[in-house]
Structure formats: structure tokens, C-alpha cells
Amino acid sequence: MPLLLNKTTDQRIVHHGTWEQFKLIQKGFDDSPGVRLFYSEGTIEIIMPGEYHETFAHIIGYLITTFLVEEGIFFKPTGAMTQEKPGVVSAQADQSYCIESAKPIPDLAIEVIFTSGSISKLERYKALGVPEVWFWEDGVLNLYHLRDGNYEKIERSQLPGLSNLDLDLLRRCILMAETDSGEAIKMFRREM
């Protein structure tokens, strides 16, 4: 009998190991789309996102992309690409973007949290030097900006152009998308 999962459930496996062990595990998942792999400080994490996780990640990405296009801001969407500092850290955001120019490490990483780990994820991104990290968790969007080697919680994005984004509108549209993505997108375009 197949395993039936709750739509909000992400499957998460945590293992302690070395960078070399992580790279072997990563290679083993090469042909497994949708699996997210992380490494930091001897901890290997494997996440298989649930349906709601993926739905929220996609709608947030769509809305951010729409805003950037409408505002005429150059961006390169890098999605869930693997970001690594060999031997130290490896992470895959749910969505990520380079703003104003393409870079090896994106300017913005967006994480949808259904299990746990927003604080530990900030440490990963700090090691990578990602300037801004946004977390969507339980209907709340929290933004963090890297300043002087540490993340500080912020009310508005500090990234070029994104400081003009109406975060209240973004939050409402993300929540609305849970039941009607089309209407959420229409509302976002109409009111931005």
C-alpha cells in the first residue's frame, strides 16, 4: 500500500556526516527532481517537499518575477540551484534571484518553511554570503538582510528595486493563492 502524506508534510531526513559523504549522497540523488539537499557543519539534510510547500514556493516565485518584470529590474531567476562553498556549506533555496546582474551566489534566497529550521538555514546562507533571505512560514513573510557578517530582520527589502515591493500585498496574494492562484495573480498585477 502506498504511503499517503498530508499535503503540508515535507519528508525530512537528517544525518550527521562529512562533506565527502554529503557529495556521495548528492550524487545518488542526481536523477531525483524535487529533492532538496543541504550540508552545514557536519549535518546533512534531505528534504522532499510536500504539495503545499511546492505550491507556495511557485506562487511566491511567480509574484516576485512579475514584480521584477513590471518594474523593469534586470534579474536572473536561479530557482533551486545548488549554492555551495566546498567543504563548508551547500544549500538549495526554494526560489532565488540575482538582481541587476548574474552572479555565482544569488542576491535573494526564498525559503518556504513547513518543517523547521529557519534559524539554521540563515547560518547556511550567511556562510554563502547571500545578501538577503526571505522566509515564508505559517502565513508570515520574514525578511533578513546580511549586514556586517550577520543577518538582521528588516521590514523592507534592501535590494535594488525590491524596496518598492508592497509586502502586505505580496502576503495577501500568497495566502489567496492557496485557494485560487489565478485570482491572486490578477490581484497582484492590478494592485502593485
N, C-alpha and C positions, 0 to 999 in steps of 0.2 A: 504494500500500500504506500503511495507517495506521501511524503511529508507535506502537510498543509501549514503554511505560515500565515500569521497575522500580517495584514498589509503594512502595519507600522514596524514590523520586526526586521531589523537588519541582523544578519548572521555574522557573528564576530568571533574570531579565534585569536587568542594572544599567546605567543610563545616567546621564551627568552632564548636568545642565541646571538651568534656573531654576525658581522657583516657578510662574511663568506657564506654562512648558512642562509641568510636572507637572500643573497643573489641566486643561490640554487633554488630556493622556493620561488623566487620571482620568475626564474627561467621555466619552472614547472607550470606556471600559470600563464605563460605566453599566449596560449590559444584559448584563454578563458575571458572573453569580454565581460565587462561589468564588475569584475573582481578588483577591489582596491587593496593595494599593498603599502605598508608603512614600516619604516625602521627608524628607531631613535634610541640611543643609549642602551643598546642590548635588548630592546624589545621589538619583536616582530609582530605586526598586527595584520590580519587578513579580514577584510570586510566584504560581504556580499550584500549590497544594498537592497532593501525591500522596495515594493512598489511605490509607497508614499515618498520614500527618500528620493527615488529617481524622478517622480513627478515634480516634487518641489525643486530639485536641482535643475531640471529642464526649464521650468517656468521662470525661475529666477534668472537663469542664463538668457532666456528669450527676452525678458523685460530689460535687463541690463544692455543687451545687444541693441534692442530697439532704441533705448535712450541714447546710446553712443552714436548710432547711425543718424538719428534725428538731430542731434546736436552737432554733427559734423566732426566728431572727435576721432582721430585715427586710433584704431585698436587692432589687435590681433587676438582673436579668441584662442586660447590654448587648452580649453576643456579640462579633462582629467589627465593631462600629460604628466608623466613622472618627472618630478623635480628632485635632483639629488646633489648631495655633497658626498662623494665617495668615501666610504668608511665611517661616515658620521650620521647622515640622515637621508631618508627617502620618503617622499610624500606624493600623494595624488589628491588634489582638491576636487571637489565635485564640479566646479567651474573655475576657470582662471583666465586672466586677461593681461596682455601687455598694453599699456596706454602710451600713445604718442610715437612709439617705435617698438620694433620687435626686439626682444631681449632673451637671454638664456633662462632667466628667472622672471616670472610674471610680476607685474606690479600689484595685482589683486588676486587673492585666492578666496573662494567662497566655499564654505562648508555647511552642509545640512547635517544636523546632529539629531539622531534618533536613539542612539545607544548612550554614549558617554564620551568624554574626552576633550571638551573644548579647550581646557587649560593645557593639557598635554599636547594638543595639536598646535597651540600657539608656540610652544617651545620648538617644535619641529620647524615651523615657518620662520622663527627667529634665527635658527641655525642656518637656514637657507637665505635669509636676508630679504624675504618678501615684504615689501613696504606696507601693504595693507591686507588684513584678513577680516572677512565678514562671516559671522555665524548666524544661521537660521535655526532656531531651536524653540519648540513649543510656541510657535506663532510670534516669536520675538526676533528681531534682527539686531545683532550687536556688532559694532564696527570697532576695529583695533588698528592703530597706526604705529609703525615702528619708528621710534624716536630715541636717539642716543642709546641704541642697543637694547631697548625694551619696548614692549607694546603698551600703549596707553589706550584706554577706552575713549572713543570720540563720538560726538553727536552727528557729525557730517564728515563725508569723505574728504581727505586731504589731497587726493589725486587730481591732476589737471582735468577740469571739466566735470568730474563726478561730484564736486562740491555743490553743483547746481541741482543735483538729483533730489526730488521731493521724496524723502524716505517714508513719510507717512502714506503717500500714495502708493509707493512700492509695496509696503507692508500690506495695505488693504487689498491690492491686486493679487499678491501672492496668496493671501488667505482665500480670496474669492475664487482663485484658480483651482482650489481643492474640489470645488463642485462644478465650476464652469470656466475652463481655461479661455475659451473664445471670448466670453463676456469680459473676463479680467483683462485680456489683451486690448480689447476695444476701449475699455475704460481708461487703461493706462495711456494709450495713444491719444485719446480725447482730452485727458486732463493734464498731461505732462507739460 
